[in-house]
Amino acid sequence: MKIDIITLFPEMFTELKKHSIIKKAISAKKVTINLVNLRDFSDNKHRQVDDYQYGGGKGMVLTPQPIYDAVASLKKANSKVILMSPKGQLYQQKKAYQLTQEKHLIIICGHYEGVDERVLDIVDEEISIGDYILTGGEIAAMVIVDSVTRLIDGVIESESHLQESFNNNLLDYPVYTRPENFRGKKVPEVLLSGHHENIKKWRLEQQKKQTKKKRPDLMERGMIDEK
Ligand SMILES: C[S@@+](CC[C@H](N)C(=O)[O-])C[C@H]1O[C@@H](n2cnc3c(N)ncnc32)[C@H](O)[C@@H]1O
């Protein structure tokens, strides 16, 4: 998969590309992450990319011209153009899985008061990472890049993410490592038993219990097999 990110702050992504699973996925050529500086596409002699809002109001708005031209320079027949926006659909694991099926993502990061509304005409999807306001789309774009990359086939063992929170609308089960007894707090007996069936049963029970307690809204989505 290729991911182009249109941003005013390409350097914010430098560290993201240098560590952990993203770094490995880049080395293994599972993903290419290309940073595109929005200012390079400004036809303004001062490389300006923002302007005042019509109608008045505080804060600048990203003008459509550099965004249109940046997208046009990157877009292929199979590209999906995503605008990071608090007004978008709320991002969930299901969407991350869907995005792994794409060959090419173009992610536009907004800034200031946001982007000129006419940019929506060249966008396939607006995505929000939560009901709060970030300064710019960069951190939101990183959330997409990270969550999608780790789901791409061959990046990590598929068994690892099949067991993770949100599959079947359940949170993950509790995990423990050494020591067996940490300051009087013991690892549940069943996990030391070596009895695989009982461990499996206990883990599923814990998943349901924890989801009911911490995220009842997930259970209300009604996709849990209670059998
Ligand atoms: C300060 S925000 C603009 C907020 C906008 N005035 C509003 O109230 O909806 C600047 C940029 O940050 C990004 N952004 C902020 N919050 C976001 C969120 N929750 N999810 C995705 N992107 C977000 C978007 O790209 C947005 O254009």
The ligand as an SDF file (V2000), in Angstrom:
LIG
                    3D

 27 29  0  0  0  0  0  0  0  0999 V2000
   -8.4040   23.1450   14.6410 C   0  0  0  0  0  0  0  0  0  0  0  0
   -9.0130   21.9120   13.5650 S   0  0  0  0  0  0  0  0  0  0  0  0
  -10.3990   22.6880   12.8180 C   0  0  0  0  0  0  0  0  0  0  0  0
  -11.6510   22.4780   13.6000 C   0  0  0  0  0  0  0  0  0  0  0  0
  -12.9050   23.0490   12.9200 C   0  0  0  0  0  0  0  0  0  0  0  0
  -12.9070   24.4760   12.9980 N   0  0  0  0  0  0  0  0  0  0  0  0
  -14.1400   22.5050   13.6320 C   0  0  0  0  0  0  0  0  0  0  0  0
  -14.5220   23.0630   14.6580 O   0  0  0  0  0  0  0  0  0  0  0  0
  -14.7030   21.4990   13.1670 O   0  0  0  0  0  0  0  0  0  0  0  0
   -7.8070   21.8910   12.3080 C   0  0  0  0  0  0  0  0  0  0  0  0
   -7.6660   20.5660   11.5730 C   0  0  0  0  0  0  0  0  0  0  0  0
   -7.2820   19.5430   12.4740 O   0  0  0  0  0  0  0  0  0  0  0  0
   -7.7730   18.3000   12.0290 C   0  0  0  0  0  0  0  0  0  0  0  0
   -8.5620   17.7060   13.1070 N   0  0  0  0  0  0  0  0  0  0  0  0
   -8.9150   18.3070   14.2670 C   0  0  0  0  0  0  0  0  0  0  0  0
   -9.6120   17.4880   15.0390 N   0  0  0  0  0  0  0  0  0  0  0  0
   -9.7150   16.3160   14.3840 C   0  0  0  0  0  0  0  0  0  0  0  0
  -10.3310   15.0640   14.6670 C   0  0  0  0  0  0  0  0  0  0  0  0
  -10.9930   14.8780   15.7950 N   0  0  0  0  0  0  0  0  0  0  0  0
  -10.2090   14.0750   13.7560 N   0  0  0  0  0  0  0  0  0  0  0  0
   -9.5490   14.2750   12.6000 C   0  0  0  0  0  0  0  0  0  0  0  0
   -8.9520   15.4290   12.2730 N   0  0  0  0  0  0  0  0  0  0  0  0
   -9.0280   16.4360   13.1430 C   0  0  0  0  0  0  0  0  0  0  0  0
   -8.5810   18.5530   10.7650 C   0  0  0  0  0  0  0  0  0  0  0  0
   -7.7750   18.2760    9.6440 O   0  0  0  0  0  0  0  0  0  0  0  0
   -8.8940   20.0330   10.8810 C   0  0  0  0  0  0  0  0  0  0  0  0
   -9.0880   20.6330    9.6240 O   0  0  0  0  0  0  0  0  0  0  0  0
  1  2  1  0
  2  3  1  0
  2 10  1  0
  3  4  1  0
  4  5  1  0
  5  6  1  0
  5  7  1  0
  7  8  2  0
  7  9  1  0
 10 11  1  0
 11 12  1  0
 11 26  1  0
 12 13  1  0
 13 14  1  0
 13 24  1  0
 14 15  1  0
 14 23  1  0
 15 16  2  0
 16 17  1  0
 17 18  1  0
 17 23  2  0
 18 19  1  0
 18 20  2  0
 20 21  1  0
 21 22  2  0
 22 23  1  0
 24 25  1  0
 24 26  1  0
 26 27  1  0
M  CHG  2   2   1   9  -1
M  END
$$$$
